[in-house]
Amino acid sequence: MRIEEDLKLDYSDVLFRPKRSTLSSRKDVDLKRTYKFKYSKNEWSGIPIMAANMDGVGELSVAESLSKFEMITCLTKQHDVNKLKKYKKLKSIYKNLALSIGIKKEDFERLDKVLKEFSFIKFICVDVANGYSEHFSAFIKSVRDKYPTKTIIAGNVVTADMAQELVLSGADIVKVGIGPGSVCTTRIQTGVGYPQLSAVIECADAAHGLGAHIIADGGCTCPGDVAKGFGGGADFVMLGGMFAGHDEGGGKILKSNGSKFVEFYGSSSETANKKHYGGLSSYRSSEGRSVRIKYRGKINDTILNILGGVRSSCTYVGAPSLKQLSKCTTFVRVSNQFNETFTK
């Protein structure tokens, strides 16, 4: 047993230090990024905010709305050939879609069927809760060998050594985050995790050194957290809870005491396992919760609110573009982020 005593930070532990700026308006900030990926050599341009591959978020209707802003959606693992065939606008949004799979044989077979039918889709997201197994790295290698021209997203991990391992195994983009999500209970159920901002900073450094990219996945509760993810060096920020509860997610609207709610649950929750796999295996426990969140209407207003916050962050630190944000960032440690007088 050993204890690491170096300070590790979450988004709530810091604020941006404001700096002198030459920007006259938030509208002058350029949020678009252009990336060329290490192995696939594909180039992508857009606003690097992603919808997570969760029920009610990683849906085609969400993707349609996000694609208007040139933002990517990682579809849920349940999007097979039949489901994609029914969606008539696929070719108009495919540049901003990622297919999601696990690491079972049937996942690989399903991916192969989808890509034979829709070969124009460029992103593959290989998604597991624990990206630390040798089997996972070997699976990434097999996907890379099979699809050399596809951009592969792989995760989740939270440490520099495994970020490097996944890149060396063939991942173009490493997904970073264990336990920070709003409906994830991994830290409670297993005691495993890593403060998200430190994970982002350390994994970004490791991946960038090898010419790859990272996604900060989870832990964002507000637009300021999204900006902090980019400030910490993330190339993309992935959102689940912040994109949940909207019409586009397709969730059932529930009414209680005159208010409207939508059910939202973690991908490893008992609810998700019952829905997609018939229940939890006897050797497993749930690592996600189910919650009711307030119904939020159309997702467009939420997107605009997030983008407005990130633009404003850039103006406060003197960054003319999102690309410059991490270079302009100085974080200050805090014990309190904001005044909570009227929030409870």
Secondary structure, DSSP 8 states (H G I E B T S, - for coil): -----S----GGGEEE---------GGG-B--EEEE-TTT--EEEE--EEE-SSTTTSSHHHHHHHHTTT-EEE--TT--HHHHHT-TTHHHHGGGEEEEE-SSHHHHHHHHHHHHH-TT--EEEEE-S-TTSHHHHHHHHHHHHH-TTSEEEEEEE-SHHHHHHHHHHT-SEEEE-SS-STTB-HHHHH-----HHHHHHHHHHHHHHTT-EEEEES---SHHHHHHHHHTT-SEEEESGGG-SSGGG---EEEETTEEEEEEE-TTSHHHHHHHHSS--TT----B-EEEEE----HHHHHHHHHHHHHHHHHHHT-SBHHHHHHH--EEE-S--S--TTT-
